[in-house]
Amino acid sequence: HPPPVAASKEEQKRLLQNRPDQPQNPKVLRIAVIGAPNAGKSTLSNQLLGRKVFPVSKKVHTTRCKAQGVITYEDTQLIILDTPGLTNRFKAKRHNLDKTMLTDPWDSMKQADIVLVLVDVSDHWTRDSLSREVLNCLSKFPQIPSVLVLNKVDLVKNKFILLNLVTELTEGIVNGKKLKVRSACKEDSSSSAESLHQISQASPPENRARESHCLQEADQAQEGSSLDTSSDTRASESKVTTETQWPKDCGPTDLKDRKGWPCFQEIFMLAALHGEEVDTLKQYLLMQAKPGPWEFHSGVLTSQSPQEICNNIIREKILEYLPKEVPYSVTQVTELWEEGPSGELLIMQSLFVPRKSHMMMLIGRGGKVISKIAEEAGQDLMNAFLCDVRLKLKVDLRT
C-alpha cells in the first residue's frame, strides 16, 4: 500500500529532507514520462504510484509543472518525472502557460535513466505519428533507453489497428531488430485485456519482465499473412522472427519527414485509466532499475507540497467543469490551511477570475458548479492525505 501524502507542509518538508532509509542493496530508476498533451501521462503516473497525486483532466495542459512521484518496493525505488505535455511557444501563449512548460520536459529528459513515450491510440488525428516535439526530444537524447507506451487501447475496437500503429511508430524496428509477424486469426474474447494478450508478444528473455506481454513489433508480413482486417472481433496470434538491424539514425537528424522512432527498446499496450496492464509495465520498470542509492525516504510518495497537490486537484475540477479557455484564466489563492478540532484538515481557497461572466459560470446556477467542484476535489484530497478534509471555495473578480 502506498504511503499517504503528509497533510501539513512542515511534515512533508521533514519527510523530503529525511535521509533515505537505504536498504542493503538499493536500486533506483528515474523515469521521464513524455508525450503530447492529454496523452494520459498523469493518469499513468497515478496508477503506477497507487494513489492520485497528479491532476488529470480531458483538457490539455492540466499538468503545469514538473513533479516527481516515488514508488518504493522492497530494495528498489522508481522516481517518476511527471511532466507537462510537450508543446510549442504558440500553444503556450494561447493557453496562458508559464515559460517553464516549454523547458520542464527537457529538464526531465536530462535526469532520466529511461523515458516512456505515451501515445493516445484513441485519437484518430494524431495516433499514427509521433509529434514533432516528441521526436525532437528523443533525437536530442538518443543515449537514454526509450519505451513506447500505447495508451487507451480499450477504446480501439479493431485491435489490428494497434499492429499497424506499432509499425508506423517504430519504423518497423524495436530493440535493434527488424521483426516480422506472421499472423493467424483467432476469435477474440469480450475482454480487451485478453485481446491485448493475444495480440502481444513478449520481448527476448534477456529483457523480459515477469509475465510481460509487451509488444516487440508489428510489421504484418504481407506474404503468408492471414489477417482478416474486416473483422473487429478478432485478434492475432503472432509468430515473431527477428533479424538484427540496429538503426544508425538514433540521434539528431532531419525530422521533417519522420513519423516514428526506430530506437524503442520495448512496447507496451495498456489502458491507464482502468489500470489494464499497468502492473506489467511496473514490473518491467522495477527490473530495469540499476544499483544506486535511494534519493527519497520510503515514506515519500511525491515531491510536491500538500498545497501544490491541493491547487492541482482543484484546477483539475475547474478544467472539467468550465468551457474552453475560461479555466486557464483562474487564479487560486489559499486563504486557510489548518487542522480542525477533530483532526480534520480545513482548507479555504479563493478563485479569482477576470470577468463577471466567468464568475457566473464558475459559481453556476444556485451555486451548483462550485459546490460540485469542492465536493469532488475534497474527496480526492481525502484519498491523497488519508484524513477528513473540509474544503471551502470562494469565487471573486480579480482586481
PyMOL commands that set and color helices and strands:
alter all, ss='L'
color gray80, all
select helices_A, chain A and resi 9-17+41-49+89-94+100-111+132-140+153-155+160-170+192-199+205-207+272-274+278-288+306-321+326-329+356-363+365-385
alter helices_A, ss='H'
color red, helices_A
select strands_A, chain A and resi 27-35+67-73+76-82+114-120+146-151+173-174+177-187+234-244+264-269+290-291+331-339+345-353+389-397
alter strands_A, ss='S'
color yellow, strands_A
deselect
rebuild
show_as cartoon
